[in-house]
Amino acid sequence: MLNVAILAYDNCLQSGIAGILDLLTLANWEHKRLSKNAKALFCHSEIITIDGEDITCFNGQKIVANRSISTCNDINLLIVPGVMGRPDRLLEQVELVEFIKTQHSSGTIVASACSGAFLLAEAGILNNKEATTHWQLAERFRWRYPKVNLQIDRLIIDGENYLCAGGTGAHIDLAVHLIEKFGSKQLAKVCARMMMIDGKERKQAPFVKFKGNREHIDDQVLKVQRWLDKYYRKKVTVQMMVKLSGLNERTFLRRFRRATGVSPLEYLQKMRLESAKQLLIKTDHTLDAITKAVGYHDLSSFRRLFSNVVGISPTVYRSRFRE
């Protein structure tokens, strides 16, 4: 039987705890129905806090703890939910970070939802690995944890002994994924159907708003970013950006990626696509007109690029997010 502990702390999202608990409880019911000879439940789940005391969620509701982290030496899976707003104060709780680090090093699988990924990164679990978090926290995450390969477009990342789920509602996707990972595909499908959760793999990409990371101190890169703000619709090459920076090409490419998290051409592409997204939801311009307005000329190529990067077609994006 899988022993699951959900780590709770003040200002965490109650839905990020209750939603997972509901699905795990449902998984126990369905596991018993599907495996009539099963003697054990699919899992045992509980809520833990630093001192075993109750905590207050973002919505003001109390969460009752089952026990403190000091007694947890028998769990297989630790789930770390997100908080509302910036997680800075949470990261100052050294005891929490050390607990997560110790659990992971002892073999416990650690899974985060939303901003919970900051705690995993603070514990060093995500160094030189892929991770995801809420898209609005991407720039802050990259600045604080440059050793982590942040894949903000992805909703779920399974690194075998760690997992990350993206945005605020992704705890539901995480729970279904965990039921499949530790149970079976059939069990996960039954639970998803019962809770009316779309079985299709969701992506965070359609919700991501690209701003271009400016929280760095590289003046040469900032100079190029400000120039791109004005001229991204024009014909732009890497050589033009290199010349403007005053650096040699190799140094510029390295420093640009380190400062922004992406290559110069990826940055340009994301700027153009973000502009296209805004035009799609705020104007009645045709897709052909939008394509040309953001610096592209071939409509079919742009349509494919948009679908590949954003995850849905321009037409679907307009109908879903139209203001």
BATI-984002 format. One record per residue (C-alpha): x, y, z. Coordinates in steps of 0.2 Angstrom, whole numbers, plus 5000, padded with zeros to 4 digits. Example, Ala and Ser with C-alpha at 12.3 -4.5 7.8 and 13.67 -1.06 7.14 Angstrom:
2
506249785039
506849955036
REM end
This chain:
323
500050005000
500650174995
500850295010
500550475005
500850635015
500250805009
501250945017
500251085022
500751265028
499951435030
499251525014
499251355004
497851324992
496451225001
495951154984
497751094981
497550984997
495650934996
495650904978
497050774979
496350694995
494650674986
495450584971
496550474982
495050424992
494050384976
495550284970
495350174986
493550144982
493850104964
495349994968
494349894979
492949874966
494149834952
495249714962
494049614972
495349504980
496449654985
496749645004
497549825005
496949995000
497750084985
498450214997
498450285014
498450475014
498650605027
499050795030
500650845039
501251005045
502951065053
502351055071
500750945069
499651095072
498251155061
498651285047
497651425039
497351415020
497351555008
495451565009
495451575028
494851405031
495751285044
496651125039
496750995052
498450905053
498650725056
500450735063
502050835062
503450815050
504650745064
503650585064
503650555046
504950415042
503750295034
503050385018
503250335000
502550494992
502650674998
501550804990
501950984991
500551104986
500651284981
500351444990
499451604983
500651744978
502451744979
503251594989
504651694997
504151685015
503851505013
505551475007
506251555023
505651405033
507251315033
506451165043
505251135028
506551135015
507751025025
506250905028
505950895009
507750865005
507950735018
506350645013
506950644995
508750584999
507950435009
507050374994
505350464996
504650524979
504250704980
502850794970
502450974969
500951074962
501051254956
502251354967
502651204977
504051184964
505051324973
505251214989
505851074978
507151184970
507651264986
508051094993
509151064977
508050914971
507851004954
509651054950
510051004932
508350934929
506750984920
505351064931
503851164929
502751284940
501451414937
501851524922
501651684931
503151634942
504251584928
505451734928
505651734946
505951544946
507251554933
508151704942
508151614958
508651434952
509651454936
510251274937
508451204934
507851174916
506151264918
504951194905
503551314908
502451264894
502251084901
500851044914
501650884921
503450834922
503850654929
505650634934
505350464941
505850514959
505150684958
503650764949
503050944946
501351004940
501151174933
499751304936
498551324950
497251194945
498651064940
498450974956
497050874949
498050824934
499450774946
498350674956
497650574941
499450554935
499950484952
498550364952
499150294936
500950294941
500650194957
499050104952
498650074934
498050164919
496350084921
496150144939
496650324933
495350324919
493950264931
494350404943
494450534930
492850484922
491950484939
492650654943
492250714925
494050754922
494550764903
495750624900
496650714887
498350784892
498250964896
499551094893
499951254902
500551344886
498951424880
498851514897
500651574897
500951764894
502651794888
503451954896
505251924893
506351914908
507052084914
507452024931
509352014928
510852144928
511552104911
511552274902
512052214885
510652094885
509352224892
509952334878
509452204865
507852164873
507352354873
507852354855
506752204851
505252284859
505252414845
505852314830
505252134833
503952154819
505352194807
506652074799
507852034813
509351914813
510551854827
511951944819
510952114821
510752074839
512552024841
513152184833
512052294844
512652204860
514452244856
514952064861
515651924851
514251804845
514751654857
514751764872
513151854867
512151684864
512751624881
512351774891
510651804882
510151624887
510751644905
509851804907
508151764898
508051574899
507951554880
508951584864
508851754855
507851674841
506651584853
506451754862
505951834846
504751704842
503951714859
503751904857
502951884840
501751744846
501251844861
500851994850
499851884839
498851814854
498451984860
497852034842
496751874841
495851914857
495752104856
495352134837
494352064823
495852064811
496051914800
497351784804
498251834788
498352014793
498951964811
500251854803
501052004794
500752124808
501952024820
503351994807
502851834798
502351814780
501751634776
500051604784
500151414784
501851414792
501351534805
499751434809
500851274811
502051374822
500651444833
499851274836
501551184840
502051324853
500451374860
499651204860
498051254851
497651334834
497451524832
495551494829
495351394844
496351514854
495351664849
493651574853
494251524870
495151684876
494251814866
493951974877
REM end
